[in-house]
């Protein structure tokens, strides 16, 4: 299991705490410091059954207000600006979920 974690985010800290409390075996990925590759983000989006713009944080400065709904362009933009990725995301095998 892996958690894409931002320690400054209260929801992310709470999700990590739940994993710790349940003694879950997981890897913490601070995705702002270690952004996913395009392939990794695409894979997680497929597990979530979402388009990139559906998990984008709309209030971030890097949010592209005029970017067409082109999956690849959005993935490229989100990898270059990982603060846009909603958090936290927990990946467990062939499943992923946003823990909000």
Secondary structure, DSSP 8 states (H G I E B T S, - for coil): -EEEE-TT-HHHHHHHHHHHHTT---EEEETTTS---HHHHHHHHHHHT--GGGSB-TTSTT--TT--S-HHHHHHHHHHTGGGB-S-EEEETTEEEE--
